[in-house]
Amino acid sequence: MSKAHRYRPTIVALAAAALVTSMVPSATGSSAAVVGTISQMTAAAPGPCADVTQRPWCNTDLSPDERAGLLLAAMTQEEKISLLAGDDLIGVAGREGTHTGTSRGIERLGIPTLYFSDGPVGPRQGQSTQMPSPMSVASSFSRSSARLDGAVIATEAKLKGNDVVFAPGVNWGRTPLNGRTFEYLGEDPHPAGELAAAYIDGMQDRGVIANVKHFAVNNREGQGLSVPESPLGAGIDGSRLLVDARVSERALRELYLPAFETAVTKGHVGTVMCSYNRINGQYACENQHLLNDVLKGEWGFDGFVLTDYGAGKNPISSLNNGPDLDIWPGITYKPVEVMAALATSRVSETTMEEHVRRILRTMFAFGVFDRAPYLDDASRIPVDRHHEAAADIEADGMVLLRNQRVGSTPDAPPAGRVDPDRGRHRSRGRPQQDRRRILRRHPSPRGHPAGRPPGTPWR
């Protein structure tokens, strides 16, 4: 079996030119040609919603909520329950031609299959482009870099046949001992939220549904056993799988939740992933306060919540308080458990249907029913064209700080310096004019160069 997440060491960006130039007028004809080819491939076949007379939920004049309601009314109880759990146990290994997660559709009703992929640094699916660490994106304080990063990953995931990407991660860097901190956007909740919203915008503009994670207070790894040469391990003391994070409401609101709130209210993220840990005694994926009161209530989140892998615990508590989709391994929401909960009236039919409605509504809102399925064909990814784009994202996050009195002169000139006008590291090994040429070649999705305009600290 191949490693769970193999990368080509020198490939850092593969899908940005096609993806970025498709959003704005391109200055290069070759980039436009690449985009045109991708568009033709993804739109070559009609979506499952082709017959409005037989399937009234296919009427695109209706709202996503109306369409979901019509489809839900046409489903049997068994069909509804079948959408609550994932259907692929081995895709998480990350082999070529597989998907990190799969939720099979229902052919009778034209419900398409959803495919999911990790993650914040690129698809976990055979050989993939390793994008810069989100921590590096955070150090750039650049919305354009975050947007471009999300768009690059979305395009590659799309060309590998995925509909949803498990990214971005916005748990703040409370401790450097958290093994997942490199996947997150820094220790300050405000810029983390702003950058996450831009990342989500870049990803969802490419037709891929983003998934903000891990909700919430998933900020420590724990100490214990580790698997050599693998990110996997079993924390014993303070494990994020089992730890109970005791947090005051004020700390939740000021530190742990703001980035998620921005991702939902400003980024309009399509899905949210609940985490392994407990918060104030309740598991995150069964947490009434966080999932129902805050996320779906106060913030008005209208997408669907899915579990981290294996984060589902109790079927009753999860159905009443928690996620809409138990993506892996699908044990918590397996049909026999859900049917037993309904038969004993510990979960109402209305509650169960609300989970299904959220999944369907999100699929309608993001056009999954109305487009052709994305094909898994990595050969269409323009690898070489995107080395420079990802390198630019990485360079934007290079920051050099040093202690120096104002007006003092160092004994020796540094190898690089921070340009006060552009706010990034400039090295003598790479002429600035070359950087500007690359920036012009890869405009951001909103028509601005990928570099920060002079004198602008945020963009």
C-alpha positions in Angstrom: 0.0 0.0 0.0 1.3 3.4 -0.8 1.9 6.1 1.8 -1.2 8.0 2.9 -0.1 11.3 1.4 2.7 11.3 -1.1 3.9 14.6 -2.7 6.2 15.4 -5.6 8.9 17.2 -3.7 9.5 19.9 -6.3 5.8 20.5 -7.3 4.4 23.2 -5.2 1.5 24.6 -7.2 -0.3 23.0 -9.9 -3.7 24.4 -10.5 -3.3 28.1 -9.9 -3.0 29.5 -13.4 -6.1 27.7 -14.7 -7.9 28.5 -11.6 -6.9 32.1 -11.1 -7.1 33.2 -14.7 -10.6 31.7 -15.0 -11.8 34.3 -12.4 -10.3 37.3 -14.1 -9.2 38.3 -17.6 -5.9 36.6 -18.3 -2.8 38.4 -19.6 -1.5 35.2 -21.1 -3.2 33.3 -23.9 -1.8 30.0 -22.8 -3.3 30.3 -19.3 -6.7 31.1 -20.9 -6.4 28.0 -23.1 -5.8 25.8 -20.0 -8.8 27.2 -18.3 -10.9 26.7 -21.4 -9.9 23.1 -21.6 -10.8 22.5 -17.9 -14.1 24.1 -18.3 -14.9 21.9 -21.3 -14.0 18.8 -19.5 -16.0 19.5 -16.4 -19.1 20.6 -18.4 -19.0 17.9 -21.0 -22.0 16.0 -19.7 -25.3 17.1 -18.2 -25.8 16.9 -14.4 -28.2 14.4 -12.9 -31.0 17.0 -12.8 -32.1 16.9 -16.5 -35.8 16.0 -16.3 -37.8 18.6 -14.4 -41.1 16.9 -15.2 -40.1 13.7 -13.5 -38.0 15.4 -10.9 -39.5 18.7 -9.8 -36.5 19.4 -7.5 -34.5 19.8 -10.6 -36.2 23.2 -11.3 -33.3 25.7 -10.9 -35.8 28.6 -10.5 -36.6 27.3 -7.0 -34.4 28.1 -4.0 -32.1 25.4 -2.6 -34.4 25.1 0.4 -37.5 24.5 -1.8 -35.6 22.0 -3.9 -34.4 20.1 -0.9 -37.9 20.0 0.5 -39.3 18.5 -2.7 -36.6 15.9 -2.9 -36.9 15.0 0.8 -40.6 14.4 0.3 -39.9 11.9 -2.5 -37.5 9.8 -0.5 -38.2 6.7 1.5 -37.0 6.4 5.1 -34.3 4.0 4.1 -33.0 6.4 1.4 -32.9 9.3 3.9 -31.0 7.2 6.4 -28.5 6.1 3.8 -27.3 9.6 3.3 -26.3 10.1 6.9 -23.1 7.9 6.9 -20.1 7.7 4.7 -19.5 4.7 2.5 -15.7 4.3 2.0 -13.4 2.8 4.6 -10.1 2.6 2.6 -10.0 5.9 0.8 -8.5 7.6 3.8 -5.2 5.8 3.0 -4.8 8.3 0.2 -4.0 6.0 -2.7 -4.2 7.3 -6.3 -7.7 6.9 -7.8 -9.4 6.9 -4.3 -11.0 9.6 -2.2 -10.6 10.5 1.4 -14.3 10.1 1.8 -17.4 9.1 -0.2 -21.1 9.5 0.3 -22.9 7.5 -2.3 -25.9 9.0 -4.0 -29.3 7.5 -4.9 -29.6 6.7 -8.6 -33.4 6.4 -8.4 -33.8 10.1 -7.5 -30.7 11.4 -9.3 -28.8 12.2 -6.1 -25.2 12.3 -7.1 -22.3 10.8 -5.1 -20.2 13.2 -3.1 -16.5 12.8 -3.0 -14.3 14.3 -0.3 -10.6 15.0 0.0 -8.1 16.3 2.6 -6.8 18.9 3.0 -5.1 22.2 4.0 -1.9 21.6 2.0 -3.3 19.7 -1.0 -5.4 16.6 -1.9 -4.6 13.4 -0.1 -4.9 11.3 -3.2 -1.8 9.7 -4.6 0.8 12.2 -5.8 -0.3 15.8 -5.1 1.0 19.2 -5.0 2.3 20.2 -1.6 1.2 23.7 -1.0 2.9 26.0 1.5 1.9 25.4 5.1 -1.2 27.5 6.1 1.0 28.9 8.9 3.1 30.4 6.1 0.0 31.9 4.5 -0.9 33.3 7.9 2.4 35.0 8.2 1.8 36.9 5.0 -1.3 38.7 6.4 -2.4 38.5 2.8 -6.0 37.8 1.7 -4.9 37.4 -1.9 -2.4 34.7 -1.0 -5.0 32.9 1.1 -7.5 33.2 -1.7 -5.0 31.9 -4.3 -4.0 29.1 -2.0 -7.6 27.9 -1.7 -8.2 28.2 -5.4 -5.1 26.2 -6.3 -6.0 23.4 -3.9 -9.6 23.4 -5.1 -8.7 23.1 -8.7 -6.4 20.2 -8.1 -9.0 18.5 -5.9 -11.6 19.1 -8.6 -9.5 17.6 -11.3 -9.1 14.6 -9.1 -12.8 14.2 -8.9 -13.7 15.7 -5.5 -16.6 17.9 -4.5 -15.5 18.8 -1.0 -12.1 19.6 0.5 -11.4 19.3 4.3 -9.9 22.8 4.6 -9.2 25.4 5.9 -8.2 24.6 9.5 -8.6 27.5 11.9 -7.9 26.2 15.4 -5.6 28.8 16.9 -2.0 28.1 17.8 -2.4 28.0 21.6 0.5 25.7 22.0 3.4 24.8 19.7 3.1 21.2 20.9 -0.1 20.6 18.8 1.0 18.4 15.9 -1.6 20.0 13.6 -0.7 23.6 14.2 1.1 23.8 10.8 -2.3 23.2 9.2 -3.8 26.2 10.9 -3.7 30.0 10.3 -1.8 31.2 13.3 -2.4 32.2 16.9 -4.5 35.3 16.4 -8.3 34.6 15.8 -9.0 37.8 13.9 -6.5 37.4 11.0 -7.1 33.6 11.0 -10.8 34.2 10.3 -10.1 36.8 7.7 -7.6 34.6 5.9 -9.9 31.6 6.2 -12.8 33.6 4.6 -10.5 34.5 1.7 -9.3 30.9 1.4 -12.9 29.7 1.3 -13.8 32.3 -1.3 -11.0 31.1 -3.6 -12.0 27.4 -3.1 -15.8 27.8 -3.5 -15.4 30.1 -6.5 -13.9 27.1 -8.2 -17.0 25.0 -7.6 -15.5 23.0 -4.7 -17.2 23.1 -1.3 -14.9 24.1 1.6 -14.9 22.5 5.0 -13.7 24.6 8.0 -12.3 22.5 10.8 -12.0 21.4 13.6 -14.9 22.8 15.5 -13.9 23.5 18.3 -11.2 23.9 20.9 -9.1 21.2 19.1 -5.8 22.8 20.1 -3.6 20.1 21.6 -2.2 16.8 20.5 -1.3 15.0 23.7 1.7 12.8 24.5 1.9 9.1 23.8 2.7 6.7 21.0 3.6 7.6 17.4 3.9 5.8 14.2 7.4 6.2 12.6 7.4 8.4 9.5 3.7 9.0 9.9 1.4 11.8 11.2 -0.6 9.2 13.0 -0.3 8.5 16.7 -2.1 7.7 19.9 -2.0 10.4 22.5 -2.3 9.1 26.0 -1.9 12.1 28.2 -4.0 15.0 26.9 -5.0 13.3 23.6 -7.1 15.5 21.3 -9.2 12.4 20.8 -10.3 12.3 24.5 -9.3 15.5 26.3 -12.1 17.5 27.9 -11.3 21.2 27.3 -12.8 23.2 30.1 -13.3 26.7 28.7 -15.3 29.7 29.9 -17.9 31.2 27.6 -15.8 34.4 27.4 -12.7 32.5 26.3 -14.8 30.6 23.7 -16.1 33.8 22.3 -12.9 35.8 22.3 -10.3 33.1 21.3 -11.7 29.8 20.1 -14.8 30.7 18.1 -14.1 34.0 16.2 -12.2 32.4 13.3 -15.0 29.9 12.8 -17.6 32.6 13.0 -15.9 34.6 10.3 -15.6 31.5 8.1 -19.3 31.0 8.4 -20.7 34.6 8.3 -18.1 36.2 5.9 -16.7 33.2 4.1 -20.1 31.4 3.7 -18.4 28.1 4.1 -20.5 25.1 2.9 -19.5 22.6 5.5 -18.1 22.4 9.1 -16.1 19.5 10.6 -16.7 18.8 14.3 -13.7 17.7 16.3 -12.7 14.7 18.5 -12.4 16.4 21.9 -14.9 17.2 24.6 -15.8 20.8 25.4 -17.0 21.3 29.0 -18.0 17.7 29.3 -19.7 17.1 25.9 -18.0 15.7 22.9 -17.7 18.3 20.1 -19.8 16.2 17.7 -22.5 15.9 20.3 -22.3 19.5 21.7 -25.7 21.1 21.8 -24.4 24.5 22.7 -21.7 24.7 20.0 -23.5 23.0 17.1 -27.1 23.9 17.6 -27.2 27.1 19.7 -24.1 28.8 18.3 -23.3 27.5 14.8 -26.7 26.7 13.4 -28.6 29.2 15.7 -26.7 32.4 16.3 -24.5 32.3 13.2 -27.3 31.1 10.9 -25.1 28.3 9.3 -27.2 26.6 6.7 -24.7 24.1 5.4 -24.0 20.7 6.9 -21.8 19.5 9.7 -19.7 16.3 9.3 -17.5 14.4 11.8 -13.8 14.3 11.9 -12.8 10.7 11.2 -14.0 8.6 14.0 -15.2 11.5 16.0 -18.8 10.2 16.1 -19.6 8.5 19.4 -23.2 8.1 20.6 -25.9 7.7 17.9 -28.6 9.3 20.1 -26.6 12.3 21.3 -25.2 12.8 17.8 -28.5 12.8 16.0 -30.1 15.1 18.6 -27.3 17.5 19.1 -24.7 16.9 16.4 -23.5 16.3 12.9 -25.5 15.8 9.8 -23.0 13.4 8.2 -20.9 10.7 9.9 -18.4 10.6 7.1 -16.0 7.9 8.4 -16.2 5.1 9.4 -20.0 5.6 9.3 -20.6 3.5 12.4 -22.4 6.1 14.5 -25.0 6.7 11.9 -25.2 3.2 10.4 -28.8 2.4 9.4 -29.5 -0.1 12.2 -28.5 2.5 14.8 -30.6 5.3 13.3 -33.6 3.1 12.8 -33.4 1.8 16.4 -33.3 5.4 17.6 -36.3 6.3 15.6 -38.2 3.2 16.6 -37.7 3.9 20.3 -38.6 7.6 19.9 -35.3 8.7 21.3 -34.8 10.6 18.0 -37.7 12.1 16.1 -38.3 11.7 12.4 -38.2 15.5 12.1 -34.7 15.6 13.6 -33.4 12.9 11.3 -34.9 14.6 8.3 -33.3 17.9 9.2 -29.9 16.3 8.9 -30.7 15.0 5.4 -32.3 18.3 4.4 -29.1 20.1 5.2 -27.0 17.8 3.1 -29.4 18.1 0.1 -29.7 21.9 0.5 -25.9 22.3 0.4 -25.6 20.2 -2.7 -28.3 22.2 -4.4 -26.8 25.5 -3.2 -23.4 24.6 -4.7 -24.8 23.3 -8.0 -23.8 19.6 -7.5 -27.1 18.5 -9.0 -26.9 20.8 -12.0 -23.4 20.1 -13.3 -21.6 17.1 -14.6 -19.6 15.0 -12.0 -16.0 16.0 -11.7 -13.8 13.4 -13.3 -10.7 12.0 -11.6 -8.0 12.7 -14.2 -4.9 14.3 -12.7 -3.3 14.5 -16.2 -5.3 17.6 -16.8 -3.5 19.5 -14.0 -1.0 22.0 -15.6 1.7 21.2 -13.1 4.6 23.3 -14.4 2.5 26.5 -14.7 1.8 26.4 -11.1 5.2 25.9 -9.5 5.6 29.7 -9.7 2.2 30.5 -8.3 2.8 28.4 -5.2 6.3 29.6 -4.8 4.9 33.1 -4.8 2.5 32.2 -2.0 5.4 30.8 0.0 7.5 33.8 -0.6 4.7 36.1 0.5 4.9 34.4 3.9 8.6 34.8 4.4 9.1 37.4 7.1 12.4 38.5 8.6 12.3 40.1 12.0 15.3 41.3 13.9 16.0 43.5 17.0 17.6 46.8 16.0 17.5 50.2 17.5 16.0 52.9 15.2 18.8 54.6 13.4 21.5 52.1 14.2 23.6 50.4 11.6 24.3 46.7 11.6 27.9 45.5 11.5 27.2 43.5 8.3 24.4 43.6 5.7 21.8 40.9 6.1 21.2 38.2 3.4 17.7 39.6 3.0 15.5 42.3 4.4 11.8 43.2 4.8 10.7 45.6 2.2 8.6 48.2 4.2 6.6 49.0 1.1 5.7 45.5 0.1 6.0 43.8 3.5 7.9 40.7 2.4 11.3 39.2 2.5 13.5 40.2 -0.4 16.6 38.1 -1.1 19.6 39.0 -3.1 19.4 35.6 -4.7 16.1 36.5 -6.5 15.9 39.8 -8.4 12.8 41.8 -7.4 12.0 42.4 -11.1 11.6 38.6 -11.5 9.1 38.5 -8.6 7.1 41.3 -10.2 7.0 39.5 -13.5 5.6 36.4 -11.8 3.1 38.5 -9.9 1.8 40.1 -13.1 1.6 36.6 -14.7 -0.6 35.3 -11.8 -3.2 37.8 -10.9 -5.4 37.1 -7.9 -9.1 36.0 -8.3 -10.2 39.5 -7.7 -8.0 41.1 -10.3 -5.2 42.3 -8.0 -1.6 41.1 -8.3 -0.8 38.4 -5.9 1.7 40.7 -4.2 0.5 43.3 -1.6 0.1 46.9 -3.1 2.7 49.3 -1.7 1.8 50.7 1.7 -1.2 48.3 2.1 -0.8 46.1 5.2 -3.9 44.0 4.5 -5.7 43.0 1.3 
